[in-house]
Amino acid sequence: MTRVGRHDADYESLLVQPIAAALAHPDTGPIDSVFLASFAPRELCGIEDVAGQVARTLAPLLPSPVPVFGPFRTGGEALYRAIARCQTTRGDVLVVGCEKMTHVDAAAAAGLLAPRVADEAENAHGATLPALAALATRAYADAFRVPASAFDEVAVKNHAHAAKNPSAHFRREVTAEEVRASPMVSDPLRRLHCAPMSDGAAACVISADDGNHPQAPRVTGWGYGLDATRFHDRAHPGMFRAATIASRAALARARRTPADMHVVEIHDAFAPFELINLEAMGFFPYGEAWRELARGGLTIGGRVAVNPSGGMKGRGHPIGVCGLTSMAEVHAQLTGAAADRQHPHAGVALIQSAGGVAPDAYVFVVESA
C-alpha cells in the first residue's frame, strides 16, 4: 500500500504504485482477474470508465489482458467478491483500491456522500453522513449508558497507534482535552472524532488454497451482512445489525470466536463506531466495550489490539481503499513485520469493512501460516 494522506500524484499514478509492487513479488503467479475498489472516481477525479482505465494501466505490467471488475465502494466488498472468484479459478486474483480525495473541499465531499447514505426524504432533512453518524452515536450512548468521554478515548488510542505507523495520515498523538476542544461537526461528534478525507492506494494478491504459498497468511472465514438502507427503518439506530450478520458468518466459516482474535481492524470512520462494531460482532455485550478500552485492553499489547494501524481515524480514510488498508495491516501483524506497533504473538486477526453508517458490512478472519 501507499502512504495514506495527501498526495500530489494523480489517480492513475497513485493506482500503479501498489499494483507494480504486488506484481513484482516473487510469490505472485499469473493474474486471472482484477477487482477494483474506488468509491467515486467519476465525481472526484472525472474518470468516466475507471475499470477501463485500470485495464489500460495494467496493460504494460501484465503479459495478457485480464478482466477488471468494479469499481466497488470499499476494499472489503472487492475482496469479498474476489474470494468468490478465487474459488473458481486456478490463477491469482489481484484486488486493488484507489482513492484521490484531498483536492475536494469538505462541503463538496459531504454532498457526494449524502446521496449514497440516505434516501431522498432523509437527504431533504439534512441527512449528511456526519449527521446520521451523530444520530447513531446518540442512540447508542443513551440506550447503553456509554459516557461521551469513551469516544474521546477511542480517538486518543487510535492516534497513538497511528503515530507508530509510517503509512498513516496522522502521525501525531492527541489528548482527550484536544478531542473535546476540537470544533463541533454534528453533536456529539467533534472534528477529532471523525476520520479525515485521504488519498491512498493498496493492492492484494489472493490465491486458492493450493499449497503453493505455505508462508502466506490464510483467509479462513468471510461473511457479508445487510441492514436497512434507510436509517429510520432500522430496528435500533444505535446497533449495527449488518456487522453482526457478517461476523457470525465469517467466524462460523473459520470455526473461531471473538475470543480467539489477537488483532482487529475495524470500521471507525467515526470514533464511536469502533465500540459499536466491537459489540455488534460479539466481542463485548452492548455498552461494555468502553470499559475494556479504559483498562487499556484494546491497545497494542492489551487483550486484543484494535486498529493497531490507527484505523480510519488515525491511519486515514481513502474510502474505497478501506478494507485493503486493513488487510495490509493484518498481513504485517501476522508475519511479524509491524515494527513498533507489533502486537505480541499475533496469530489470528479479524477485519471488518463497512460503508457509511453500516448499511452493509464485510468481515474476514485471517490467520498466520
Sequence and secondary structure as in RCSB ss.txt:
>XXXX:A:sequence
MTRVGRHDADYESLLVQPIAAALAHPDTGPIDSVFLASFAPRELCGIEDVAGQVARTLAPLLPSPVPVFGPFRTG
GEALYRAIARCQTTRGDVLVVGCEKMTHVDAAAAAGLLAPRVADEAENAHGATLPALAALATRAYADAFRVPASA
FDEVAVKNHAHAAKNPSAHFRREVTAEEVRASPMVSDPLRRLHCAPMSDGAAACVISADDGNHPQAPRVTGWGYG
LDATRFHDRAHPGMFRAATIASRAALARARRTPADMHVVEIHDAFAPFELINLEAMGFFPYGEAWRELARGGLTI
GGRVAVNPSGGMKGRGHPIGVCGLTSMAEVHAQLTGAAADRQHPHAGVALIQSAGGVAPDAYVFVVESA
>XXXX:A:secstr
    B  SS HHHHHHHHHHHHHHSTT   EEEEEEE S HHHHH  S HHHHHHHHHTTTSSS   EEEEESSH
HHHHHHHHHHHTT SSEEEEEEEE  TTS HHHHHHHHHHHHS HHHHHTT  HHHHHHHHHHHHHHHHT  HHH
HHHHHHHHHHHHTT TT S      HHHHHHS EEETTEEGGGB    BEEEEEEE  SSSS TTS EEEEEEEE
E  SSGGGSS TTS HHHHHHHHHHHHHHT  GGG SEEE   SBHHHHHHHHHHTTSS TT HHHHHHTTTTST
TSSSEE TT HHHHT   GGGTTHHHHHHHHHHHTT  GGG  TT  EEEEEEE TT SEEEEEEEE  
